[in-house]
Amino acid sequence: MKRSYVGVAVLAVILFLNIIFTQYMVHQFFYENYVNTLIFCGLNIVLFPIALFAYKKMKNVKA
């Protein structure tokens, strides 16, 4: 049985971006740059449905 690791790599990249955006959001909040905080918060929220879509697509693929 051959496995494809593309889906795992995509989810790992999304998790990595999620961590980076959260770190930047906290950093910008600390320095009171609220517009940048909202931008990174929005990017974090957008990544969640992308991760769900990638997971469902990966789950339905027959290996």
PDB file as gemmi writes it, atoms N, CA and C in Angstrom:
CRYST1    1.000    1.000    1.000  90.00  90.00  90.00 P 1                      
ATOM      1  N   MET A   1       0.840  -1.170   0.000  1.00  0.00           N  
ATOM      2  CA  MET A   1       0.000   0.000   0.000  1.00  0.00           C  
ATOM      3  C   MET A   1       0.887   1.235   0.000  1.00  0.00           C  
ATOM      4  N   LYS A   2       0.739   2.026  -1.051  1.00  0.00           N  
ATOM      5  CA  LYS A   2       1.570   3.209  -1.206  1.00  0.00           C  
ATOM      6  C   LYS A   2       0.837   4.432  -0.652  1.00  0.00           C  
ATOM      7  N   ARG A   3       1.521   5.187   0.163  1.00  0.00           N  
ATOM      8  CA  ARG A   3       0.926   6.384   0.771  1.00  0.00           C  
ATOM      9  C   ARG A   3       1.452   7.639   0.091  1.00  0.00           C  
ATOM     10  N   SER A   4       0.598   8.655   0.045  1.00  0.00           N  
ATOM     11  CA  SER A   4       1.004   9.949  -0.479  1.00  0.00           C  
ATOM     12  C   SER A   4       1.129  10.917   0.701  1.00  0.00           C  
ATOM     13  N   TYR A   5       2.246  11.549   0.796  1.00  0.00           N  
ATOM     14  CA  TYR A   5       2.501  12.454   1.912  1.00  0.00           C  
ATOM     15  C   TYR A   5       2.253  13.920   1.550  1.00  0.00           C  
ATOM     16  N   VAL A   6       1.640  14.155   0.396  1.00  0.00           N  
ATOM     17  CA  VAL A   6       1.365  15.530  -0.020  1.00  0.00           C  
ATOM     18  C   VAL A   6       0.355  16.179   0.921  1.00  0.00           C  
ATOM     19  N   GLY A   7      -0.691  15.461   1.288  1.00  0.00           N  
ATOM     20  CA  GLY A   7      -1.705  16.003   2.194  1.00  0.00           C  
ATOM     21  C   GLY A   7      -1.139  16.317   3.564  1.00  0.00           C  
ATOM     22  N   VAL A   8      -0.271  15.448   4.056  1.00  0.00           N  
ATOM     23  CA  VAL A   8       0.372  15.688   5.356  1.00  0.00           C  
ATOM     24  C   VAL A   8       1.259  16.920   5.277  1.00  0.00           C  
ATOM     25  N   ALA A   9       1.975  17.079   4.170  1.00  0.00           N  
ATOM     26  CA  ALA A   9       2.839  18.246   3.994  1.00  0.00           C  
ATOM     27  C   ALA A   9       2.015  19.527   3.924  1.00  0.00           C  
ATOM     28  N   VAL A  10       0.882  19.474   3.229  1.00  0.00           N  
ATOM     29  CA  VAL A  10       0.014  20.655   3.135  1.00  0.00           C  
ATOM     30  C   VAL A  10      -0.511  21.050   4.511  1.00  0.00           C  
ATOM     31  N   LEU A  11      -0.961  20.060   5.288  1.00  0.00           N  
ATOM     32  CA  LEU A  11      -1.454  20.369   6.633  1.00  0.00           C  
ATOM     33  C   LEU A  11      -0.344  20.865   7.548  1.00  0.00           C  
ATOM     34  N   ALA A  12       0.866  20.365   7.372  1.00  0.00           N  
ATOM     35  CA  ALA A  12       2.000  20.843   8.175  1.00  0.00           C  
ATOM     36  C   ALA A  12       2.335  22.292   7.828  1.00  0.00           C  
ATOM     37  N   VAL A  13       2.269  22.634   6.544  1.00  0.00           N  
ATOM     38  CA  VAL A  13       2.528  24.022   6.128  1.00  0.00           C  
ATOM     39  C   VAL A  13       1.458  24.958   6.678  1.00  0.00           C  
ATOM     40  N   ILE A  14       0.204  24.508   6.651  1.00  0.00           N  
ATOM     41  CA  ILE A  14      -0.878  25.336   7.192  1.00  0.00           C  
ATOM     42  C   ILE A  14      -0.699  25.535   8.692  1.00  0.00           C  
ATOM     43  N   LEU A  15      -0.317  24.484   9.407  1.00  0.00           N  
ATOM     44  CA  LEU A  15      -0.047  24.613  10.841  1.00  0.00           C  
ATOM     45  C   LEU A  15       1.114  25.563  11.104  1.00  0.00           C  
ATOM     46  N   PHE A  16       2.158  25.464  10.301  1.00  0.00           N  
ATOM     47  CA  PHE A  16       3.310  26.357  10.440  1.00  0.00           C  
ATOM     48  C   PHE A  16       2.900  27.815  10.221  1.00  0.00           C  
ATOM     49  N   LEU A  17       2.088  28.070   9.191  1.00  0.00           N  
ATOM     50  CA  LEU A  17       1.603  29.435   8.943  1.00  0.00           C  
ATOM     51  C   LEU A  17       0.713  29.915  10.088  1.00  0.00           C  
ATOM     52  N   ASN A  18      -0.084  29.025  10.632  1.00  0.00           N  
ATOM     53  CA  ASN A  18      -0.943  29.374  11.764  1.00  0.00           C  
ATOM     54  C   ASN A  18      -0.117  29.809  12.966  1.00  0.00           C  
ATOM     55  N   ILE A  19       0.960  29.095  13.248  1.00  0.00           N  
ATOM     56  CA  ILE A  19       1.846  29.449  14.362  1.00  0.00           C  
ATOM     57  C   ILE A  19       2.510  30.793  14.115  1.00  0.00           C  
ATOM     58  N   ILE A  20       2.980  31.018  12.891  1.00  0.00           N  
ATOM     59  CA  ILE A  20       3.645  32.283  12.554  1.00  0.00           C  
ATOM     60  C   ILE A  20       2.676  33.453  12.681  1.00  0.00           C  
ATOM     61  N   PHE A  21       1.458  33.306  12.131  1.00  0.00           N  
ATOM     62  CA  PHE A  21       0.485  34.397  12.203  1.00  0.00           C  
ATOM     63  C   PHE A  21       0.082  34.688  13.643  1.00  0.00           C  
ATOM     64  N   THR A  22      -0.039  33.669  14.465  1.00  0.00           N  
ATOM     65  CA  THR A  22      -0.377  33.878  15.874  1.00  0.00           C  
ATOM     66  C   THR A  22       0.749  34.615  16.590  1.00  0.00           C  
ATOM     67  N   GLN A  23       1.980  34.232  16.301  1.00  0.00           N  
ATOM     68  CA  GLN A  23       3.120  34.903  16.927  1.00  0.00           C  
ATOM     69  C   GLN A  23       3.172  36.379  16.521  1.00  0.00           C  
ATOM     70  N   TYR A  24       2.978  36.662  15.234  1.00  0.00           N  
ATOM     71  CA  TYR A  24       2.973  38.059  14.782  1.00  0.00           C  
ATOM     72  C   TYR A  24       1.804  38.829  15.374  1.00  0.00           C  
ATOM     73  N   MET A  25       0.657  38.173  15.519  1.00  0.00           N  
ATOM     74  CA  MET A  25      -0.510  38.842  16.081  1.00  0.00           C  
ATOM     75  C   MET A  25      -0.247  39.260  17.530  1.00  0.00           C  
ATOM     76  N   VAL A  26       0.317  38.367  18.332  1.00  0.00           N  
ATOM     77  CA  VAL A  26       0.627  38.689  19.726  1.00  0.00           C  
ATOM     78  C   VAL A  26       1.692  39.785  19.793  1.00  0.00           C  
ATOM     79  N   HIS A  27       2.678  39.699  18.912  1.00  0.00           N  
ATOM     80  CA  HIS A  27       3.748  40.693  18.893  1.00  0.00           C  
ATOM     81  C   HIS A  27       3.202  42.084  18.541  1.00  0.00           C  
ATOM     82  N   GLN A  28       2.344  42.147  17.537  1.00  0.00           N  
ATOM     83  CA  GLN A  28       1.774  43.429  17.141  1.00  0.00           C  
ATOM     84  C   GLN A  28       0.826  43.970  18.215  1.00  0.00           C  
ATOM     85  N   PHE A  29       0.110  43.093  18.895  1.00  0.00           N  
ATOM     86  CA  PHE A  29      -0.769  43.533  19.973  1.00  0.00           C  
ATOM     87  C   PHE A  29       0.037  44.126  21.116  1.00  0.00           C  
ATOM     88  N   PHE A  30       1.189  43.521  21.417  1.00  0.00           N  
ATOM     89  CA  PHE A  30       2.040  44.023  22.488  1.00  0.00           C  
ATOM     90  C   PHE A  30       2.530  45.432  22.178  1.00  0.00           C  
ATOM     91  N   TYR A  31       2.847  45.701  20.896  1.00  0.00           N  
ATOM     92  CA  TYR A  31       3.322  47.024  20.508  1.00  0.00           C  
ATOM     93  C   TYR A  31       2.193  47.951  20.055  1.00  0.00           C  
ATOM     94  N   GLU A  32       0.957  47.570  20.341  1.00  0.00           N  
ATOM     95  CA  GLU A  32      -0.242  48.376  20.119  1.00  0.00           C  
ATOM     96  C   GLU A  32      -0.441  48.759  18.662  1.00  0.00           C  
ATOM     97  N   ASN A  33      -0.080  47.885  17.746  1.00  0.00           N  
ATOM     98  CA  ASN A  33      -0.381  48.058  16.325  1.00  0.00           C  
ATOM     99  C   ASN A  33      -1.642  47.245  16.029  1.00  0.00           C  
ATOM    100  N   TYR A  34      -2.788  47.837  16.343  1.00  0.00           N  
ATOM    101  CA  TYR A  34      -4.033  47.085  16.325  1.00  0.00           C  
ATOM    102  C   TYR A  34      -4.501  46.742  14.916  1.00  0.00           C  
ATOM    103  N   VAL A  35      -4.170  47.552  13.925  1.00  0.00           N  
ATOM    104  CA  VAL A  35      -4.553  47.240  12.551  1.00  0.00           C  
ATOM    105  C   VAL A  35      -3.821  45.979  12.088  1.00  0.00           C  
ATOM    106  N   ASN A  36      -2.529  45.900  12.372  1.00  0.00           N  
ATOM    107  CA  ASN A  36      -1.770  44.700  12.013  1.00  0.00           C  
ATOM    108  C   ASN A  36      -2.260  43.493  12.803  1.00  0.00           C  
ATOM    109  N   THR A  37      -2.667  43.707  14.049  1.00  0.00           N  
ATOM    110  CA  THR A  37      -3.213  42.621  14.856  1.00  0.00           C  
ATOM    111  C   THR A  37      -4.456  42.049  14.203  1.00  0.00           C  
ATOM    112  N   LEU A  38      -5.335  42.914  13.731  1.00  0.00           N  
ATOM    113  CA  LEU A  38      -6.560  42.454  13.074  1.00  0.00           C  
ATOM    114  C   LEU A  38      -6.264  41.758  11.747  1.00  0.00           C  
ATOM    115  N   ILE A  39      -5.252  42.226  11.026  1.00  0.00           N  
ATOM    116  CA  ILE A  39      -4.876  41.588   9.761  1.00  0.00           C  
ATOM    117  C   ILE A  39      -4.401  40.156  10.014  1.00  0.00           C  
ATOM    118  N   PHE A  40      -3.509  39.981  10.984  1.00  0.00           N  
ATOM    119  CA  PHE A  40      -2.996  38.645  11.257  1.00  0.00           C  
ATOM    120  C   PHE A  40      -4.066  37.746  11.878  1.00  0.00           C  
ATOM    121  N   CYS A  41      -4.979  38.321  12.634  1.00  0.00           N  
ATOM    122  CA  CYS A  41      -6.102  37.556  13.168  1.00  0.00           C  
ATOM    123  C   CYS A  41      -6.993  37.070  12.019  1.00  0.00           C  
ATOM    124  N   GLY A  42      -7.249  37.937  11.061  1.00  0.00           N  
ATOM    125  CA  GLY A  42      -8.040  37.551   9.889  1.00  0.00           C  
ATOM    126  C   GLY A  42      -7.365  36.459   9.080  1.00  0.00           C  
ATOM    127  N   LEU A  43      -6.056  36.559   8.907  1.00  0.00           N  
ATOM    128  CA  LEU A  43      -5.324  35.521   8.183  1.00  0.00           C  
ATOM    129  C   LEU A  43      -5.393  34.188   8.924  1.00  0.00           C  
ATOM    130  N   ASN A  44      -5.327  34.256  10.245  1.00  0.00           N  
ATOM    131  CA  ASN A  44      -5.444  33.045  11.064  1.00  0.00           C  
ATOM    132  C   ASN A  44      -6.821  32.406  10.893  1.00  0.00           C  
ATOM    133  N   ILE A  45      -7.847  33.222  10.854  1.00  0.00           N  
ATOM    134  CA  ILE A  45      -9.213  32.713  10.706  1.00  0.00           C  
ATOM    135  C   ILE A  45      -9.423  32.129   9.310  1.00  0.00           C  
ATOM    136  N   VAL A  46      -8.808  32.722   8.296  1.00  0.00           N  
ATOM    137  CA  VAL A  46      -8.939  32.221   6.925  1.00  0.00           C  
ATOM    138  C   VAL A  46      -8.250  30.870   6.762  1.00  0.00           C  
ATOM    139  N   LEU A  47      -7.173  30.635   7.496  1.00  0.00           N  
ATOM    140  CA  LEU A  47      -6.449  29.374   7.368  1.00  0.00           C  
ATOM    141  C   LEU A  47      -7.249  28.176   7.874  1.00  0.00           C  
ATOM    142  N   PHE A  48      -8.154  28.382   8.806  1.00  0.00           N  
ATOM    143  CA  PHE A  48      -8.899  27.263   9.372  1.00  0.00           C  
ATOM    144  C   PHE A  48      -9.775  26.551   8.343  1.00  0.00           C  
ATOM    145  N   PRO A  49     -10.594  27.272   7.559  1.00  0.00           N  
ATOM    146  CA  PRO A  49     -11.383  26.554   6.549  1.00  0.00           C  
ATOM    147  C   PRO A  49     -10.515  25.926   5.452  1.00  0.00           C  
ATOM    148  N   ILE A  50      -9.383  26.535   5.156  1.00  0.00           N  
ATOM    149  CA  ILE A  50      -8.475  25.948   4.177  1.00  0.00           C  
ATOM    150  C   ILE A  50      -7.939  24.615   4.695  1.00  0.00           C  
ATOM    151  N   ALA A  51      -7.609  24.565   5.982  1.00  0.00           N  
ATOM    152  CA  ALA A  51      -7.124  23.317   6.577  1.00  0.00           C  
ATOM    153  C   ALA A  51      -8.227  22.256   6.588  1.00  0.00           C  
ATOM    154  N   LEU A  52      -9.448  22.642   6.895  1.00  0.00           N  
ATOM    155  CA  LEU A  52     -10.548  21.680   6.867  1.00  0.00           C  
ATOM    156  C   LEU A  52     -10.780  21.139   5.461  1.00  0.00           C  
ATOM    157  N   PHE A  53     -10.731  22.014   4.471  1.00  0.00           N  
ATOM    158  CA  PHE A  53     -10.913  21.589   3.086  1.00  0.00           C  
ATOM    159  C   PHE A  53      -9.808  20.627   2.669  1.00  0.00           C  
ATOM    160  N   ALA A  54      -8.566  20.947   3.017  1.00  0.00           N  
ATOM    161  CA  ALA A  54      -7.441  20.077   2.665  1.00  0.00           C  
ATOM    162  C   ALA A  54      -7.564  18.732   3.365  1.00  0.00           C  
ATOM    163  N   TYR A  55      -7.987  18.729   4.621  1.00  0.00           N  
ATOM    164  CA  TYR A  55      -8.135  17.479   5.368  1.00  0.00           C  
ATOM    165  C   TYR A  55      -9.225  16.603   4.752  1.00  0.00           C  
ATOM    166  N   LYS A  56     -10.370  17.207   4.444  1.00  0.00           N  
ATOM    167  CA  LYS A  56     -11.471  16.418   3.863  1.00  0.00           C  
ATOM    168  C   LYS A  56     -11.086  15.879   2.480  1.00  0.00           C  
ATOM    169  N   LYS A  57     -10.387  16.679   1.713  1.00  0.00           N  
ATOM    170  CA  LYS A  57      -9.962  16.234   0.385  1.00  0.00           C  
ATOM    171  C   LYS A  57      -8.946  15.099   0.510  1.00  0.00           C  
ATOM    172  N   MET A  58      -8.033  15.209   1.477  1.00  0.00           N  
ATOM    173  CA  MET A  58      -7.030  14.168   1.678  1.00  0.00           C  
ATOM    174  C   MET A  58      -7.681  12.882   2.205  1.00  0.00           C  
ATOM    175  N   LYS A  59      -8.695  13.026   3.049  1.00  0.00           N  
ATOM    176  CA  LYS A  59      -9.342  11.868   3.657  1.00  0.00           C  
ATOM    177  C   LYS A  59     -10.103  11.034   2.615  1.00  0.00           C  
ATOM    178  N   ASN A  60     -10.650  11.693   1.598  1.00  0.00           N  
ATOM    179  CA  ASN A  60     -11.461  11.007   0.594  1.00  0.00           C  
ATOM    180  C   ASN A  60     -10.638  10.410  -0.533  1.00  0.00           C  
ATOM    181  N   VAL A  61      -9.356  10.671  -0.577  1.00  0.00           N  
ATOM    182  CA  VAL A  61      -8.513  10.131  -1.644  1.00  0.00           C  
ATOM    183  C   VAL A  61      -8.163   8.683  -1.322  1.00  0.00           C  
ATOM    184  N   LYS A  62      -8.378   7.830  -2.295  1.00  0.00           N  
ATOM    185  CA  LYS A  62      -8.052   6.413  -2.102  1.00  0.00           C  
ATOM    186  C   LYS A  62      -6.583   6.196  -2.449  1.00  0.00           C  
ATOM    187  N   ALA A  63      -5.822   5.647  -1.522  1.00  0.00           N  
ATOM    188  CA  ALA A  63      -4.386   5.432  -1.742  1.00  0.00           C  
ATOM    189  C   ALA A  63      -4.122   4.110  -2.420  1.00  0.00           C  
TER     190      ALA A  63                                                      
END                                                                             
